[in-house]
Amino acid sequence: MEDVKQQASICIFVDADACPVKPEVYRVAERYGLKVYVVANSFMAVPRHELIERVIVPEGPDIADDWIVERAGANDIVITADIPLAGRCVRNKATVIGPTGKPFTDDSIGMALATRDLLTDLRSAGATTRGPPPLSRQDLSRFLSALDLAITRLKRKLAEQTKLRSFPRKRESRE
């Protein structure tokens, strides 16, 4: 019973508008019994499952991002290719994974934001840049491994927190 409660406290938030790994997220979440929020600003088909919730937010810049940032915390996983959203979620201590399996961390988000800003500046100056390459089998494999690892680490962290709370503290003896 405690294991189910522990698993239910980890949630996965999917920035769904352009997410190519939604089916993989659904499969992994079902295997672990984790709640998934699929966040988009328009209707999107999602499997009918009690653990999968479609969230449709109003259209507008960053409304879906804001919804995710307001809810994702240290026990949650965010799936996104949106680097500014990843940065905001990393600041909230969420675990953030890109669709290619690349984790966004405190150490990597600065470089990712700088690269994104550079490419934006190049495009606005008239340079032609390519979009991301199509997802490969290796990317999917890396993504599944990264998601599995993130869930395992969070479950272990939650188990340790639960164990620490369940042990009574010893009072220091004053002699």
Steps between C-alpha positions, in 0.01 A plus 500: 500500500782741586667423163189615310486821703869559430458447125196726484701794632715511185327670206607537139419823317516489120534819297289333235469737204803367317598202714596196289533260796150511650426128431824403676412718799157337525649149498764575763256688723254212487774253591589706809147615581583870464263788423564675166380850414497561123497880467411674173310804377278301266318168503730201485403134503632313802438143610202446728670407822444614857866603531506716186342844514470734202533865600392757242612851585393821322702603196771753557873525544634280778159418655568124484852562631364708788251224590782243516740726693234581762450130574826312435729468798782296645313166481389546140627439148448742211532387139573789265717619213422862595826626650358805685232275654770249594696778671200612702423143608864431593487809724194339666715188564297281261674229299492612135560277199499587132341267241845376396575390857718800578454602863487871575682578824631802689834434329370465143211745475716813472680372190173377347341844549806676357498276191128558451545877530790495252295308244206738550731796436644334188150433363390858566810620312392297197710187543339171407516244779371146508248369744568196711558173313224238507494276805711187449473160664807589704327818618194299609721251679688780678170665592356179647820438698506858630133486601544165675809629682321820607206303640730259683698787656185683610349183648822436691506861625137480614564166673793651689291803603222271621747287695656806664158630606395167645796467738455680831777743572723427795511767759843616586587421856628788702746392757 
